[in-house]
Amino acid sequence: MNRFENVTKPLVWLMALLLVAFVAGCGGGDNGRGAILGGVGVAPVLLAPTVTSTVPANAATGVQINRRITATFSEPTMNAATIISPAASFKVIGPLATAVAGAVTYAGSTAVFTPSAALAANSLYTATITTLVKNQAGIALKADFIWSFQTGAAADAIAPTVISTFPPDATVSPPGTLQPLNNDITATFSEPMNPATLVSPSPSTSAATNFVVCAAGTGATPAACGASVAGVVTYLGNTATFNPDVNLSPGTWYTAQIKGGGTGAKDLATPGNAVAAGLIPNPWSWKTGATPDTTAPTVTLTNPANAATAIAVDNKVSATFSEDMNAGTMITTNFTLKETASGNNVPGTVAYDVQNKIATFSPQTSLTPDTDYTATVTNAATDVAGNALVVPAVGGLPRPNPWTFRTLVVVQPPFVNLGLAAPFGIASTAGITNTVTTPITRINGDVVLANPTPTCNAVAVDNIGGFGLCGSNGSTPTLSGTVITPVYPDTTTAAAIKADLLAAFLSITPPAGPPAAGSLGGATNIPAGTTLGDVVGAPLVAGDNLFTPGVYQSLTSILITGDLTLDAQGDPNADFIFQSSSTIGMAVGARILLVNGAKASNVWWQAGTSVTLLANSQFQGNILASESITMTTGATSCGRLFAGAFAAGAFVFDANVVSVPGNPSAPASCQ
C-alpha cells in the first residue's frame, strides 16, 4: 500500500472538511461567482455518517444471551462523546418494551453496547442508533438506524479462532510464493470480536495491540521474531487489518500473531472468550518479494447481474472482486445502492466475505416493487495493497460497475375475510379426536364442528356449547369458548360458518388449485421438494429460512424442518400467504419466528390436502386445510386451525394448545 497515504489516512477526512470550509468562505471575482466551487452562497455538501454494519445482524436468530451488541460507522473518527453520552444514543429494547440497562463504549469505528445482565432467552430485541450520534464535524445521522434480532437459549462459551489470514502462512501458500511489499496483513475470525481488544491507539504503534507483526530474517525459513513492525490495526466485520506505516523490506520473512490469553483478543461475549488455536496457523509467516503490488482490482461478478429484471424485493446485492480487498473499505459510503430515478440512497449494511472476496449490501427494508436500482462500488474501495478499484468499468472490466437491475412486480396479499369464522380457533367437518395425555389439550377460542360428524372421540357433543363426555375417558379438551354444532345454537350458524371458511379458503388458493380453482395467483414460486427452515442460529437465507411479506407457492408440499423466520420489516399490517399444492408439515421441535412487527393473525397457510404438526413444534399463523389437521404431543399453534375447509376433515389432538390471536385467554405474545 502507499504508506504515505496510510500514515495520513486519519487526517484526510479532516483536511477535506477544512478545504470545504475554506471554499465556502471564498467569494469575490469572476462576476460574483465562487472562486473554486459554484456560485456565491452555494453551500457545501457534507455527507452524514451512516451505520455500515451491526452485530447481531438485522433479523438474526439464535443470538447468545451473553453477547454484546455493536454498530460500526462509515467514518473512523466519530464524536465518541455523542455515542457514549447521552445513553439515549444507543438504545436496546427487550420483551414488554423494556429498556435494557447497559454501558456503551467506542473503539475504532464501532460502538459497543454491553448489557448489565444476560438477555432473556428466546426473545425479540430491537436496537437503535439515534440521530444524537454525530461525527467530528458535528453532522448527525440522517435518521435513526433500527434493527432487530432474536435470542436463543444458550450463552456463548466457545472460544473464537482465526479462520483465514492474508498473506497466508508459508506452509499453506504454494511453494515459492513471495508477497508484495505493500500488502496489509489481515486475520479473519470465526465470530465477531470485541474491537476494543484489537484496534490500536493513535499514534500508530503495534506495541499496545493484540495484533503484532515482526521481521523474522532473510533465510530460507523464518527465524525468531526480530524488530517489531509499526502500524495501525483496524477492525471491521470479522476481520482485523494491520496496516504497516511503511512498506515491508524486500526478501524478508515476517511473522504475525493474534494474541490470546487473559489480556488477548476476545469475542463479544461477556466477559469475553479469548482467541484460541484453530485449524489456521497463528502465528503465521510469509516472505516478501522485491516489488510492491500496483495492479488495480476490478469487479468480476455482480448479483443481481447488470440489467437483470424481476429481482425479488428482499434480494441482497453483492460484488465479487478480482483480488483480496481491504475489509476496512467495504463500507456503506463505498458500496451504495440507489433508486435510479430519484437518486435516493437505500439504507443498509455491508459485509465482506474475505475468503471468497465478496462484498454484500443488505438493504435494511424491502426494495420498492417494479423499480430500477443502481449499485456502485466506488474507487474508494481498495485492495490490500491500497490500489483503488477500477471505476467506472462500463462494458465490463470484466463486469459493469456501476450496474443496474429492476425489481419484480410484487403481488400484494389480499385481506383474508373470515366472516363468521373469525373468533374460532378450531373448525372441523369430521370430528375431533383427543388423547388423555397431560396437560390436556386447551383451545383458546370458539370451536365449530360442522356436518357431517360433530363428534369428540367418536361421541356426539352435548349440543349445549361444550364437548360433552368426549368418550368418557377424561380427554375432554379445555375450552375458553363455545362449541358450535349443526343444532347449537341453531340449525343455521354452523352451516354459515362452514360457508365462510370455504370462501376464505378459495380466496387464498391458486387459480389452478388444488383442490379446486381459487382466486389468488401471481405467487413467488418455492422450489419443488420444499423444505423450509434451518437449525437454531443458522444464517438467514431468503426463500429458505427467511421470508418477507408476500405470497409464496409450492407446487408440491411444504415441510418446516427447523427455525423459520417471518420478517414484517417494521410493518405491523404485513401479510404472509403460503400456498401448498399438497401437505404442510412441521418437524419435531421446529419453530416459526415472527420478527419486526410480524403477527400470527396476518400469516396464512393454505394446504391442498392435510397438515401435520409434530411434537413440540411451535406454529404461527392461520391454517386453512382442505382435509385433516393432526397435532402430536406438545405442539402449539398461535393461529386458527381449520380442517375440512373444502373436503371432509378430522382434527387430532395430543396435549396441545391452540389460540386465536388476541383471544383474552391466549398467551400475551399471540397476536
C-alpha positions as CSV (number, residue, x, y, z in Angstrom):
1,M,0.0,0.0,0.0
2,N,1.1,3.6,-0.5
3,R,2.4,4.1,3.1
4,F,2.3,7.9,2.8
5,E,-1.4,7.5,2.2
6,N,-1.8,5.2,5.1
7,V,0.1,7.5,7.6
8,T,-2.0,10.4,6.5
9,K,-5.3,8.5,6.2
10,P,-6.7,9.6,9.5
11,L,-6.1,13.2,8.5
12,V,-7.6,13.1,5.0
13,W,-11.1,13.5,6.2
14,L,-10.3,16.4,8.5
15,M,-8.3,18.2,5.7
16,A,-11.3,17.8,3.4
17,L,-13.5,19.5,5.9
18,L,-11.1,22.4,6.2
19,L,-10.9,22.7,2.5
20,V,-14.7,22.8,2.3
21,A,-14.8,25.5,5.0
22,F,-12.2,27.5,3.0
23,V,-14.2,27.1,-0.2
24,A,-17.4,28.1,1.5
25,G,-15.7,31.3,2.6
26,C,-14.3,32.2,-0.8
27,G,-16.1,34.9,-2.8
28,G,-15.5,37.9,-5.0
29,G,-14.1,37.9,-8.5
30,D,-15.4,36.4,-11.7
31,N,-18.7,38.4,-11.7
32,G,-19.7,37.3,-8.3
33,R,-19.0,33.5,-8.9
34,G,-17.3,31.5,-6.3
35,A,-13.5,31.3,-6.8
36,I,-13.4,27.5,-6.5
37,L,-16.8,25.8,-6.4
38,G,-20.1,27.0,-7.7
39,G,-21.6,30.5,-7.1
40,V,-21.8,32.7,-4.1
41,G,-24.0,31.2,-1.4
42,V,-23.7,27.7,-2.7
43,A,-23.5,25.6,0.5
44,P,-21.0,22.7,0.5
45,V,-22.5,19.2,0.8
46,L,-21.2,17.4,3.8
47,L,-22.0,13.7,4.0
48,A,-23.8,12.4,7.0
49,P,-22.3,9.3,8.7
50,T,-24.1,6.0,8.4
51,V,-24.2,2.7,10.2
52,T,-22.3,0.3,7.9
53,S,-22.7,-3.0,9.9
54,T,-24.2,-4.4,13.1
55,V,-23.7,-7.3,15.4
56,P,-26.1,-9.1,15.6
57,A,-27.2,-8.5,12.0
58,N,-30.7,-7.4,11.4
59,A,-33.2,-10.3,11.7
60,A,-30.6,-12.6,13.2
61,T,-31.9,-15.5,15.3
62,G,-30.4,-17.8,18.0
63,V,-28.2,-14.9,19.4
64,Q,-26.4,-15.9,22.5
65,I,-27.8,-14.3,25.6
66,N,-24.4,-13.1,26.9
67,R,-23.4,-11.2,23.7
68,R,-22.6,-7.5,23.4
69,I,-24.4,-5.5,20.7
70,T,-22.4,-3.4,18.2
71,A,-22.8,-0.8,15.5
72,T,-19.9,0.2,13.1
73,F,-19.9,3.5,11.4
74,S,-18.9,4.6,7.9
75,E,-16.3,7.0,9.4
76,P,-13.4,6.1,11.6
77,T,-13.5,9.4,13.5
78,M,-16.9,9.7,15.1
79,N,-17.5,12.0,18.0
80,A,-17.3,9.5,20.8
81,A,-18.9,11.8,23.3
82,T,-22.2,11.7,21.3
83,I,-22.1,7.9,21.3
84,I,-21.3,7.0,24.9
85,S,-23.1,10.0,26.4
86,P,-26.0,10.6,26.5
87,A,-27.1,7.0,26.8
88,A,-30.1,7.6,24.5
89,S,-27.7,7.5,21.6
90,F,-27.6,3.7,21.6
91,K,-30.8,2.0,22.9
92,V,-31.8,-1.6,23.2
93,I,-35.4,-2.6,23.9
94,G,-36.4,-6.1,25.0
95,P,-39.5,-8.0,25.9
96,L,-42.6,-6.0,27.0
97,A,-40.9,-2.8,25.6
98,T,-38.4,-2.8,28.5
99,A,-35.2,-0.8,28.0
100,V,-32.1,-2.9,28.5
101,A,-29.6,-1.5,31.1
102,G,-26.1,-1.4,29.9
103,A,-22.9,0.7,29.1
104,V,-21.8,2.0,25.8
105,T,-18.1,2.2,24.7
106,Y,-16.5,3.3,21.4
107,A,-13.4,1.7,19.8
108,G,-12.1,2.3,16.3
109,S,-15.2,3.0,14.4
110,T,-17.5,0.7,16.5
111,A,-19.9,1.5,19.3
112,V,-20.3,-1.4,21.7
113,F,-23.4,-1.9,24.0
114,T,-22.6,-4.2,26.9
115,P,-25.8,-5.3,28.7
116,S,-25.7,-5.2,32.5
117,A,-27.2,-8.7,32.7
118,A,-27.8,-11.6,30.3
119,L,-30.5,-11.0,27.8
120,A,-33.8,-13.0,28.1
121,A,-33.8,-16.3,26.2
122,N,-35.9,-16.8,23.1
123,S,-36.9,-13.2,23.0
124,L,-37.1,-10.4,20.4
125,Y,-34.8,-7.3,20.9
126,T,-34.7,-4.0,19.0
127,A,-31.5,-1.8,18.9
128,T,-31.4,1.8,17.8
129,I,-28.6,4.2,16.9
130,T,-30.3,7.6,17.2
131,T,-29.7,10.9,15.5
132,L,-27.9,12.1,18.6
133,V,-24.8,10.4,17.2
134,K,-22.5,12.8,15.3
135,N,-19.2,12.8,13.5
136,Q,-16.3,15.1,14.4
137,A,-17.7,17.8,12.1
138,G,-21.0,17.8,14.1
139,I,-23.0,16.1,11.4
140,A,-25.6,13.7,12.7
141,L,-27.1,10.5,11.2
142,K,-29.9,11.5,8.9
143,A,-32.3,9.1,10.6
144,D,-32.4,6.6,13.5
145,F,-30.9,3.3,12.5
146,I,-33.0,0.4,13.8
147,W,-32.5,-3.3,13.7
148,S,-33.9,-6.4,15.5
149,F,-32.7,-9.8,16.5
150,Q,-34.0,-12.9,18.3
151,T,-32.1,-14.5,21.2
152,G,-31.6,-18.3,21.6
153,A,-31.4,-20.1,24.8
154,A,-27.7,-20.6,25.3
155,A,-24.8,-18.4,26.4
156,D,-21.6,-18.1,24.3
157,A,-18.8,-20.1,25.9
158,I,-16.9,-21.0,22.7
159,A,-13.5,-19.5,22.1
160,P,-13.0,-17.8,18.7
161,T,-10.4,-18.9,16.3
162,V,-8.6,-17.4,13.3
163,I,-10.1,-19.0,10.2
164,S,-8.2,-17.1,7.5
165,T,-5.1,-14.9,7.1
166,F,-3.6,-12.7,4.5
167,P,-0.9,-13.3,3.5
168,P,-1.5,-17.0,4.1
169,D,1.0,-18.9,6.1
170,A,4.0,-20.0,4.0
171,T,3.3,-23.7,4.8
172,V,-0.1,-23.3,3.2
173,S,0.6,-21.0,0.2
174,P,2.2,-22.5,-2.9
175,P,6.0,-23.0,-2.7
176,G,7.9,-20.0,-3.8
177,T,5.1,-17.6,-3.4
178,L,6.5,-14.2,-2.5
179,Q,4.3,-11.4,-1.2
180,P,4.3,-7.8,-2.4
181,L,5.9,-5.2,-0.1
182,N,2.9,-3.0,0.4
183,N,0.2,-5.5,1.4
184,D,-1.8,-5.1,4.6
185,I,-1.9,-8.1,6.9
186,T,-5.3,-9.5,7.9
187,A,-6.8,-12.0,10.3
188,T,-10.4,-13.2,9.9
189,F,-12.1,-14.8,12.9
190,S,-14.8,-17.5,13.4
191,E,-17.1,-15.0,15.0
192,P,-17.4,-11.2,15.7
193,M,-14.7,-9.9,18.0
194,N,-14.6,-7.1,20.6
195,P,-12.9,-4.3,18.7
196,A,-11.5,-2.8,21.9
197,T,-9.3,-5.9,22.2
198,L,-7.9,-5.5,18.7
199,V,-7.7,-1.9,17.4
200,S,-4.7,0.2,18.1
201,P,-4.5,3.7,19.5
202,S,-3.0,6.7,17.8
203,P,-0.3,7.5,17.0
204,S,0.3,4.2,15.2
205,T,2.1,1.5,17.2
206,S,1.8,-2.2,17.3
207,A,3.1,-2.5,20.9
208,A,-0.2,-1.8,22.6
209,T,-2.3,-4.2,20.5
210,N,-3.0,-7.9,20.3
211,F,-2.2,-8.0,16.6
212,V,1.6,-7.9,16.3
213,V,3.9,-8.2,13.3
214,C,7.7,-8.7,13.4
215,A,10.6,-9.2,11.0
216,A,11.9,-12.8,11.0
217,G,15.1,-12.8,9.0
218,T,16.1,-13.4,5.4
219,G,17.0,-17.0,5.4
220,A,15.3,-20.0,3.7
221,T,12.9,-20.3,6.6
222,P,11.6,-17.8,9.2
223,A,13.7,-17.1,12.2
224,A,12.7,-15.9,15.6
225,C,11.0,-12.5,15.8
226,G,13.2,-9.5,15.5
227,A,12.2,-5.9,15.2
228,S,8.5,-5.1,15.6
229,V,6.7,-3.5,12.7
230,A,4.9,-0.3,13.5
231,G,1.4,0.1,12.1
232,V,-2.3,0.7,12.8
233,V,-4.8,-2.1,13.5
234,T,-8.5,-1.6,12.4
235,Y,-11.4,-4.0,12.7
236,L,-14.5,-4.4,10.5
237,G,-16.9,-7.3,10.1
238,N,-15.0,-10.3,11.4
239,T,-11.6,-9.1,10.1
240,A,-8.7,-7.3,11.8
241,T,-6.4,-5.4,9.5
242,F,-2.8,-4.4,10.3
243,N,-1.6,-1.5,8.1
244,P,2.2,-1.1,8.3
245,D,3.4,2.5,8.5
246,V,5.9,1.9,5.7
247,N,6.4,-0.8,3.1
248,L,7.9,-4.1,4.3
249,S,11.5,-4.9,3.4
250,P,12.2,-7.0,0.3
251,G,13.3,-10.6,0.6
252,T,12.4,-10.7,4.3
253,W,10.4,-13.2,6.4
254,Y,7.6,-11.7,8.6
255,T,5.6,-13.3,11.3
256,A,2.2,-12.1,12.5
257,Q,0.3,-13.2,15.6
258,I,-3.1,-12.6,17.2
259,K,-2.5,-12.8,21.0
260,G,-4.8,-14.8,23.2
261,G,-5.0,-15.3,26.9
262,G,-6.4,-13.1,29.7
263,T,-5.4,-9.8,28.0
264,G,-5.6,-11.0,24.4
265,A,-8.1,-10.6,21.7
266,K,-11.7,-11.6,22.8
267,D,-15.1,-12.1,21.2
268,L,-18.2,-10.2,22.1
269,A,-19.4,-12.4,24.9
270,T,-19.5,-11.0,28.4
271,P,-16.9,-11.1,29.9
272,G,-15.3,-12.4,26.6
273,N,-13.8,-15.6,25.3
274,A,-10.1,-15.3,24.3
275,V,-8.9,-16.3,20.9
276,A,-7.7,-20.0,20.8
277,A,-5.7,-22.2,18.5
278,G,-7.6,-23.4,15.4
279,L,-7.0,-25.0,12.1
280,I,-5.3,-21.9,10.6
281,P,-1.7,-21.3,11.9
282,N,-1.5,-18.4,14.5
283,P,1.3,-17.1,14.5
284,W,1.8,-17.3,10.7
285,S,4.7,-16.3,8.5
286,W,5.4,-15.3,4.8
287,K,8.3,-13.9,2.8
288,T,8.3,-10.7,0.7
289,G,9.4,-10.4,-2.9
290,A,11.1,-7.5,-4.5
291,T,8.3,-5.2,-5.6
292,P,5.0,-3.7,-4.4
293,D,1.6,-4.6,-5.8
294,T,0.4,-2.0,-8.3
295,T,-2.4,-3.9,-10.0
296,A,-5.8,-2.3,-9.6
297,P,-8.7,-4.6,-8.6
298,T,-11.9,-5.0,-10.6
299,V,-15.4,-6.3,-10.1
300,T,-15.6,-9.8,-11.7
301,L,-19.2,-10.7,-10.8
302,T,-22.3,-9.0,-9.6
303,N,-25.5,-10.2,-8.1
304,P,-28.0,-9.3,-9.5
305,A,-26.4,-9.3,-12.9
306,N,-26.3,-6.0,-14.8
307,A,-29.7,-5.2,-16.5
308,A,-31.4,-8.1,-14.7
309,T,-35.1,-7.9,-14.2
310,A,-37.8,-9.4,-12.0
311,I,-35.4,-9.3,-8.9
312,A,-37.1,-10.1,-5.6
313,V,-37.7,-7.1,-3.3
314,D,-35.8,-8.8,-0.5
315,N,-32.7,-9.5,-2.6
316,K,-29.3,-8.6,-1.4
317,V,-26.7,-7.1,-3.7
318,S,-23.2,-8.3,-4.0
319,A,-19.9,-7.7,-5.9
320,T,-17.1,-10.2,-6.3
321,F,-13.6,-8.9,-6.8
322,S,-10.5,-10.0,-8.7
323,E,-8.3,-9.9,-5.7
324,D,-8.2,-9.6,-1.9
325,M,-9.8,-6.3,-0.8
326,N,-9.2,-4.1,2.2
327,A,-12.1,-5.1,4.5
328,G,-12.0,-1.6,6.0
329,T,-13.1,-0.1,2.7
330,M,-16.1,-2.3,2.4
331,I,-18.5,0.2,4.0
332,T,-21.8,1.9,3.0
333,T,-20.1,5.0,1.7
334,N,-18.1,2.9,-0.8
335,F,-20.8,0.4,-1.7
336,T,-24.1,2.2,-2.4
337,L,-27.5,1.2,-3.7
338,K,-29.8,3.9,-5.1
339,E,-33.2,4.2,-6.7
340,T,-32.1,5.1,-10.3
341,A,-34.8,7.7,-11.0
342,S,-34.7,9.6,-7.7
343,G,-31.0,9.0,-6.8
344,N,-32.1,8.3,-3.2
345,N,-29.8,6.0,-1.2
346,V,-31.2,2.8,0.1
347,P,-30.2,2.3,3.8
348,G,-28.5,-0.9,4.5
349,T,-25.3,-2.6,5.8
350,V,-22.3,-4.0,4.1
351,A,-20.5,-7.3,4.9
352,Y,-17.3,-8.6,3.3
353,D,-16.5,-12.3,2.8
354,V,-12.7,-12.3,3.0
355,Q,-12.3,-15.9,1.9
356,N,-14.5,-15.5,-1.3
357,K,-13.7,-11.8,-2.0
358,I,-17.4,-10.9,-2.0
359,A,-18.9,-7.7,-0.6
360,T,-22.7,-7.9,0.1
361,F,-25.0,-4.9,0.6
362,S,-28.1,-5.9,2.7
363,P,-31.0,-3.4,2.4
364,Q,-32.5,-2.6,5.8
365,T,-36.0,-2.8,4.3
366,S,-37.6,-4.4,1.2
367,L,-36.9,-2.6,-2.1
368,T,-39.8,-1.0,-3.9
369,P,-41.5,-3.3,-6.5
370,D,-41.2,-2.6,-10.2
371,T,-38.4,-0.1,-9.7
372,D,-34.9,0.4,-11.2
373,Y,-31.9,0.4,-8.9
374,T,-28.2,1.3,-9.4
375,A,-25.5,-0.3,-7.4
376,T,-21.9,1.1,-7.3
377,V,-18.7,0.1,-5.6
378,T,-16.6,3.3,-5.7
379,N,-12.9,3.7,-6.2
380,A,-12.6,4.5,-2.5
381,A,-12.6,0.7,-2.2
382,T,-9.1,-0.7,-2.4
383,D,-7.2,-3.9,-2.4
384,V,-5.0,-5.0,0.5
385,A,-2.1,-3.1,-1.2
386,G,-4.1,0.2,-1.4
387,N,-4.8,0.1,-5.1
388,A,-8.1,1.7,-5.9
389,L,-10.9,-0.2,-7.6
390,V,-11.3,0.4,-11.4
391,V,-14.4,2.6,-11.6
392,P,-16.3,3.0,-13.8
393,A,-16.0,-0.3,-15.6
394,V,-18.7,0.2,-18.1
395,G,-18.8,-2.5,-20.8
396,G,-17.2,-5.0,-18.4
397,L,-13.7,-4.8,-16.9
398,P,-14.8,-7.5,-16.7
399,R,-18.2,-6.5,-15.2
400,P,-20.0,-3.2,-15.4
401,N,-19.6,-1.1,-12.3
402,P,-22.0,0.7,-11.7
403,W,-24.7,-1.8,-12.6
404,T,-28.5,-1.7,-12.7
405,F,-31.4,-4.0,-12.1
406,R,-35.2,-3.8,-11.8
407,T,-37.3,-5.4,-9.1
408,L,-40.3,-7.5,-9.9
409,V,-44.0,-6.6,-9.6
410,V,-45.0,-7.9,-6.1
411,V,-48.4,-9.5,-5.6
412,Q,-49.9,-7.8,-2.6
413,P,-51.6,-10.3,-0.3
414,P,-55.3,-9.6,-0.1
415,F,-57.3,-9.1,3.0
416,V,-58.5,-12.5,4.1
417,N,-62.1,-12.2,5.2
418,L,-63.0,-15.0,7.6
419,G,-66.5,-13.7,8.1
420,L,-68.4,-15.5,10.9
421,A,-65.3,-17.8,11.4
422,A,-63.1,-15.0,12.8
423,P,-63.4,-15.9,16.6
424,F,-63.0,-19.6,16.1
425,G,-59.8,-21.5,17.0
426,I,-60.8,-24.9,15.6
427,A,-63.1,-25.9,12.7
428,S,-63.6,-29.5,11.7
429,T,-66.1,-31.3,9.4
430,A,-65.1,-34.8,10.5
431,G,-65.0,-34.5,14.3
432,I,-62.2,-34.2,16.9
433,T,-60.0,-36.9,18.4
434,N,-58.1,-36.1,21.6
435,T,-55.8,-38.2,23.8
436,V,-55.6,-38.3,27.6
437,T,-52.0,-37.0,27.6
438,T,-51.4,-34.3,30.2
439,P,-51.5,-31.4,30.1
440,I,-54.8,-31.9,28.4
441,T,-55.4,-30.0,25.2
442,R,-56.5,-26.4,25.5
443,I,-58.3,-24.3,22.9
444,N,-58.4,-20.5,23.4
445,G,-61.3,-19.6,21.2
446,D,-64.5,-21.0,19.8
447,V,-65.0,-24.3,18.1
448,V,-67.2,-25.3,15.2
449,L,-68.0,-28.9,14.5
450,A,-69.9,-28.9,11.2
451,N,-71.6,-31.6,9.3
452,P,-71.2,-34.4,8.7
453,T,-69.6,-35.6,12.0
454,P,-69.8,-33.2,15.0
455,T,-68.1,-35.6,17.5
456,C,-65.3,-35.7,20.1
457,N,-63.6,-39.1,20.3
458,A,-66.4,-40.5,18.2
459,V,-69.0,-39.4,20.7
460,A,-71.6,-36.8,19.7
461,V,-71.0,-33.5,21.6
462,D,-73.6,-32.2,24.0
463,N,-75.1,-29.5,21.7
464,I,-75.2,-27.0,24.6
465,G,-71.9,-25.3,23.8
466,G,-69.4,-27.9,25.1
467,F,-67.6,-31.1,24.1
468,G,-69.8,-33.3,26.3
469,L,-68.5,-36.6,27.6
470,C,-65.9,-36.9,24.7
471,G,-65.7,-40.6,25.2
472,S,-65.9,-40.5,29.0
473,N,-62.1,-41.1,29.2
474,G,-61.0,-37.8,30.7
475,S,-59.8,-36.4,27.5
476,T,-62.2,-33.6,27.1
477,P,-60.3,-30.5,25.8
478,T,-60.2,-27.4,28.0
479,L,-62.1,-24.7,26.3
480,S,-62.3,-20.9,26.7
481,G,-65.2,-20.5,24.2
482,T,-68.2,-22.3,22.8
483,V,-68.7,-25.4,20.6
484,I,-71.0,-24.7,17.7
485,T,-72.7,-27.6,16.0
486,P,-75.4,-28.1,13.3
487,V,-78.1,-27.9,16.0
488,Y,-76.5,-25.4,18.5
489,P,-77.2,-22.6,19.0
490,D,-79.5,-23.1,16.0
491,T,-79.6,-25.0,12.7
492,T,-78.1,-22.3,10.5
493,T,-75.0,-20.9,12.3
494,A,-72.6,-23.9,11.8
495,A,-73.5,-24.1,8.1
496,A,-72.9,-20.3,7.6
497,I,-69.5,-20.5,9.3
498,K,-68.6,-23.5,7.1
499,A,-69.6,-21.5,4.0
500,D,-67.4,-18.6,5.1
501,L,-64.5,-20.9,5.7
502,L,-64.8,-22.3,2.2
503,A,-64.9,-18.7,0.8
504,A,-61.8,-17.8,2.8
505,F,-60.0,-21.0,1.7
506,L,-60.7,-20.3,-2.0
507,S,-59.7,-16.7,-1.7
508,I,-56.1,-17.7,-0.9
509,T,-56.0,-20.8,-3.2
510,P,-54.2,-20.6,-6.6
511,P,-56.3,-20.3,-9.7
512,A,-55.2,-23.9,-10.7
513,G,-55.9,-25.3,-7.2
514,P,-55.7,-27.9,-5.8
515,P,-58.2,-29.0,-4.6
516,A,-60.2,-26.5,-6.7
517,A,-59.8,-23.3,-8.6
518,G,-59.1,-20.3,-6.3
519,S,-58.6,-16.6,-6.9
520,L,-55.1,-15.8,-5.7
521,G,-52.4,-16.1,-8.4
522,G,-49.1,-14.5,-9.0
523,A,-47.2,-16.1,-6.1
524,T,-43.5,-16.4,-5.8
525,N,-42.6,-20.0,-6.5
526,I,-40.9,-22.1,-3.8
527,P,-38.8,-24.8,-5.5
528,A,-40.0,-28.4,-5.7
529,G,-39.3,-30.8,-2.8
530,T,-39.7,-27.9,-0.5
531,T,-38.2,-27.9,3.0
532,L,-38.1,-24.6,4.8
533,G,-36.2,-23.5,7.9
534,D,-32.8,-24.3,9.4
535,V,-31.1,-25.2,12.6
536,V,-31.2,-22.7,15.5
537,G,-28.8,-19.8,14.9
538,A,-28.2,-20.6,11.2
539,P,-27.6,-17.6,8.9
540,L,-30.8,-16.3,7.5
541,V,-31.3,-17.1,3.8
542,A,-34.2,-15.5,1.9
543,G,-36.5,-18.2,0.5
544,D,-35.2,-20.8,2.8
545,N,-35.4,-19.9,6.5
546,L,-36.4,-16.2,6.0
547,F,-39.4,-14.7,4.3
548,T,-40.6,-11.2,3.9
549,P,-44.3,-10.2,3.3
550,G,-45.8,-11.7,0.1
551,V,-47.5,-14.7,-1.5
552,Y,-45.5,-17.9,-1.9
553,Q,-46.4,-21.1,-3.6
554,S,-45.1,-24.7,-3.5
555,L,-46.3,-26.9,-6.3
556,T,-45.6,-29.9,-4.2
557,S,-45.6,-29.8,-0.4
558,I,-44.2,-27.6,2.4
559,L,-42.2,-29.1,5.3
560,I,-40.8,-26.8,8.0
561,T,-37.7,-28.6,9.4
562,G,-36.2,-26.0,11.8
563,D,-36.4,-22.3,12.6
564,L,-38.4,-20.3,10.0
565,T,-38.3,-16.5,10.4
566,L,-41.1,-14.3,9.0
567,D,-39.9,-10.7,8.9
568,A,-42.5,-7.9,8.6
569,Q,-39.8,-5.3,8.2
570,G,-41.5,-2.9,10.6
571,D,-45.0,-3.1,9.1
572,P,-47.5,-4.5,11.7
573,N,-50.0,-5.0,8.9
574,A,-47.8,-7.0,6.7
575,D,-49.4,-10.2,5.4
576,F,-47.8,-13.6,4.5
577,I,-49.6,-16.2,2.5
578,F,-48.1,-19.7,1.8
579,Q,-49.9,-22.0,-0.7
580,S,-49.1,-25.7,-0.7
581,S,-50.5,-27.9,-3.5
582,S,-50.3,-30.9,-1.2
583,T,-49.4,-31.2,2.5
584,I,-48.0,-28.9,5.1
585,G,-45.8,-30.4,7.8
586,M,-43.7,-29.3,10.8
587,A,-40.8,-31.3,12.2
588,V,-40.3,-32.2,15.8
589,G,-39.3,-29.0,17.7
590,A,-39.4,-26.8,14.6
591,R,-40.4,-23.1,15.2
592,I,-41.9,-20.2,13.2
593,L,-40.4,-17.0,14.5
594,L,-42.1,-13.6,13.9
595,V,-39.8,-10.5,13.9
596,N,-40.0,-6.8,13.1
597,G,-43.8,-6.5,13.6
598,A,-44.9,-9.7,12.1
599,K,-48.1,-11.1,13.6
600,A,-49.6,-14.6,13.6
601,S,-53.0,-13.1,12.7
602,N,-51.5,-11.9,9.4
603,V,-50.0,-15.2,8.4
604,W,-52.0,-17.7,6.3
605,W,-51.2,-21.3,5.3
606,Q,-53.3,-22.9,2.5
607,A,-53.0,-26.7,2.3
608,G,-54.3,-28.6,-0.7
609,T,-54.6,-31.7,1.4
610,S,-53.7,-32.2,5.1
611,V,-51.5,-30.7,7.8
612,T,-49.3,-32.4,10.5
613,L,-47.6,-30.5,13.3
614,L,-45.2,-32.9,15.1
615,A,-44.2,-33.0,18.8
616,N,-43.2,-29.7,20.5
617,S,-43.3,-27.7,17.3
618,Q,-44.3,-24.1,17.6
619,F,-46.6,-23.0,14.8
620,Q,-47.6,-19.4,14.0
621,G,-50.4,-18.4,11.6
622,N,-53.8,-19.5,10.4
623,I,-54.2,-22.8,8.7
624,L,-56.9,-23.4,6.1
625,A,-56.6,-27.1,5.2
626,S,-58.7,-28.9,2.6
627,E,-58.6,-32.1,4.7
628,S,-57.4,-33.1,8.2
629,I,-55.1,-31.5,10.7
630,T,-53.0,-33.5,13.2
631,M,-51.0,-32.2,16.2
632,T,-48.8,-34.6,18.1
633,T,-47.6,-34.3,21.7
634,G,-46.8,-30.8,22.9
635,A,-47.3,-29.0,19.5
636,T,-48.7,-25.5,19.9
637,S,-50.3,-23.0,17.5
638,C,-50.9,-19.3,17.7
639,G,-53.4,-19.1,14.9
640,R,-56.7,-20.6,13.8
641,L,-56.7,-24.2,12.6
642,F,-59.5,-25.1,10.1
643,A,-59.7,-28.7,8.9
644,G,-62.1,-29.7,6.2
645,A,-62.3,-26.3,4.5
646,F,-63.1,-28.0,1.2
647,A,-63.3,-31.7,1.8
648,A,-64.1,-33.9,4.9
649,G,-61.5,-33.0,7.6
650,A,-60.8,-34.5,11.0
651,F,-58.8,-32.9,13.8
652,V,-56.4,-34.9,16.0
653,F,-55.1,-33.6,19.3
654,D,-52.4,-34.7,21.8
655,A,-51.7,-32.3,24.7
656,N,-51.7,-29.2,22.5
657,V,-52.6,-25.5,22.8
658,V,-54.4,-23.7,20.0
659,S,-55.1,-20.0,20.4
660,V,-57.0,-17.4,18.3
661,P,-54.6,-14.4,18.1
662,G,-55.7,-11.8,20.5
663,N,-58.1,-14.0,22.4
664,P,-58.2,-13.0,26.1
665,S,-57.1,-16.4,27.2
666,A,-54.2,-16.7,24.7
667,P,-50.6,-16.1,25.6
668,A,-49.8,-12.3,25.5
669,S,-47.4,-12.9,22.7
670,C,-50.1,-14.4,20.5
671,Q,-51.3,-11.5,18.3
